[in-house]
Amino acid sequence: MTVDYEQHGRSYARERRPDPRIASRIHAALGAARTVVNVGAGAGSYEPDDRFVLAVEPSETMRAQRPPEHPAIKGRAHRLPLDDNSVDAAMALATVHHWDQLEAGLAELRRVARGPVVVFTFDIDGLPGWQQEFLYEAVTAERARFPSVTTIAEALGGRTRVEGIPTPGNCYDGFVEAFWRRPESLLNPDVRRAQSMWTLLEPGVEQQIVARLADALQSGAWDAAHGHLRAQDGFQGSLRLVVSEPE
């Protein structure tokens, strides 16, 4: 199932703010690149401001949320309007699970980049245990559409490495794992509207999940089992960088 961002992407610029600690890891992986193509660029989160970035994004709703000084061109990952080796680096951030032609899109990233290709993605099995329990139906739907890190690395080729990134306890970006120690936030419909996995569910299932979590928080059951997480500063969970350098 694909997500209709023309309908569901309107709150991304507000709720999915880049976290500077995650941004620093992404920008470091770009190395010395001065020109970068950002594919599936969305509202522009994590784009470096000290390099030239060409943003490519298919959704009009997402393009409209970008700052006027940083527009995006309309385009899709599997058919980039760029020549071979035309940019220093390419990046695709929290987007490859939406691509309907994954291998073709990853091949395009490698084709246009002279240097590193950086893919920021999630290993769903790394989500905190309580999310896999309480959000079971949503996590199951999410797992079905996420390519494995191994699949991404093999498709990119080159000299490839995989880096784990800890999720800060006060993470600014509103993806699901960001609330690993702040479960109450997932009861907020504005927060959930900026998380695409909820759109994958059958009618009524989201409400069932929210009620399940709300009951556990109100009764104290969540804190009895998982309250120790509230004292942690970071969580080594699902965040992954796949970085491919040319041979």
N, C-alpha and C positions, 0 to 999 in steps of 0.2 A: 504494500500500500504506500502511495506517495502522499506527501503533505502539501496541501494547497496554501502556499504562502501568501497568495493574494487575499485569502480570507483569514488566515491564522497568524500572519507575520507582523501585524500592526504594532505590537508592543515590544518588539525586540530591542529597539534602540534604547528604551527606558529600562527594561529588566535585564538585558544581557550586556551589561557594561564590562569592558575588559578589566581583568584583574592584573595589576602591575607585576605581580610575582610570576604569574603564568606568562604574561607578555615578555618578560625578560628572558625566559627560556626559549620562547619562539624566536625572538629577535636574535638571540645568540646563535641559534641554529642556522640562521641565514648567513652567518659569517660576514664577509666583507662585501657582500652584494650591494650594489648601488641601485640597480633596477630590479623590481620584483613584480611578478604578476600574481594577483590574489584571485583565485578561482572559487566560485561560490561565495563571493565576498560579503553577501548580506549587507548589513548596515555599517560595516567597516570595522568591527571589533578586531583588535590586535594588529591592525595595520601600522607599521612603523612610520613615524613622522620625520625621520631623518634620511629617508631614501625616496626615490621615485617609485610609486606604486600604481600599477595599472590594474584596476579592479574590474572583474567580470562577474556579472550576476544576472540570472534569467528573470527574476521576479521584479515586476514594476513596483510592487508595494515595498519590497526591501530596498530597492534603489532609491525610492523617494525618501527614505529615512536617513540617507547619508548626508553629511555636511555638504553644502553647495560647492565648497572648494575641493571636495574629494568625490566627484561623481564616478559612477561605474558605467561601463558599456554593457549592453545586453548581449549575452552569449552563454553557451553551455560548455561544460568541461570537455565533452568528447569531440568538440569541433572548435578549437580556439582560433581566433582570427589573427594569428601571429606566425611569423616565419620561424624556421628551425633556429635554435640557439639565439633567440632574439632578446632574451633578458638574462640577467645574471642569476636569478633564482626564481623559483615558483613556490607558492604555498597554497594549501587548502585546509581551512580551519573549521573543524566541527561541521563538515559538510559532506564527506564522501558517502555517508550512509544514506544520503538523499539521491545519489546519482543512479540513474537507471542503466548507464553503461559504464560501470566502474572501471574495468580494465582499459577501455578506450580512453577514459578520462585521465587515468593515471599515466598512461602512455603519452598523452598530450602534454602533461606537466613535464615529463622527462624530455620530450621532444623540444620544447621551447626554451628550456633552461640550460644555460651553459654550466651552471654550478649547482648548488644544492636544491633539492625538492624537499619541502617540509610539510608533512601532513600531521595535523593535530586531530586526534580521534579518541575514542573511548573503548576500553576493554570492559564490556558489560559485566563479565564475571568478576571484575574488581570492585563493583559497587559495594557499599557497606551492607553487611548482612541484614540489617533491619530494613533497608530499602528493598532488598530482594524478597523479604518476607511480607512487609506491609503493602508494597506496590507490585505484588507478584504479577498480576495480569498485565500491567503496563510494562514491566521489565521483560516479561516473556515476549510481548509484541515487539519491544525494542530490540531484543537479542536477535530476532529473526531477520532484521534488516541491516544489522551492523556487520561489515566485513571484518574478518579476524585481522589482527595486526600482521600475522604471517602472510596472509593473502595480499595485503597492501605492500609489504616489503618485497615480496616476490614479484609483484607486478611492476614495481618501480625499477627493480634491478640496481645495477651499480654497486657501490660500496654502501651498504645500508646498516643503520644502527637504530635501535629502539630505546627511547628514554622514558622512564616514568617521571611524572610530575606530581608532587604532593598537592592536595587540595587544601587551601588555607581554611581555617575555621571561620574566618569572616570574609570568605570569598565574595568579591563584588559581582562576579558573573553568575547569572541565575540558572545555570544548568542544574539538573536534578541532584547530582552528587554534591553540589555546592552547599547543600543544606544537611550534610551528614551529621552535624551537631546542633542544627536548628530546625528540627522537624516541624515545628509550628508554622514555619514559612510556607510549607507545602499545602497548608489549608487555605492559603490566600489564592483566590481564583486569578488575580492579576499575575502572580508568579507562575502559575500553571499555564496560563495562556502563552507564555514565552518559552514553553517546553513542548516540543513537537510530539512527544510520545503519547500525550493524552488524546491527540486527534486520531490515534490508531485504534481506539477502543470502541466497542459496541455501545450504543446508547445506554446510559444508566450505570455503566461499570465505573466510570470515574467517580461518581457520587458514592458508590459502594466503598471504593478505596479510601476516599476522604473521610467517610464516616468511620471506617475501621481505625484509621490513624487517630482521628479526633477522640474516639472512645478510649484508645490506649493512652493518649496523653492526659485526658481528663481523669481517668482512673488511677493514673500513676504507674500503669504497667510498663509503658515505654521507658520511663526513667528507672524503674526497678531493674530492667534488663539491659538498658543501653545508656543510662545516665552518665556513666563514666566518660563517655565521648565528649560531654560538654566541657570537660577540663582539658582536653587536648587542643593543641595549637594547629595541628595539621593531620591529614589523613592520607596514607599511601593507598590510593584506590584505583580508579579506572582510567585516569588521564595518561595518555601516551603521545609521544612525538615519534613519528617515523621519519628519519632523515636519510635521504638518498644522495650520495655524492657520485659524480660521474667517474667512470673507470679511468 
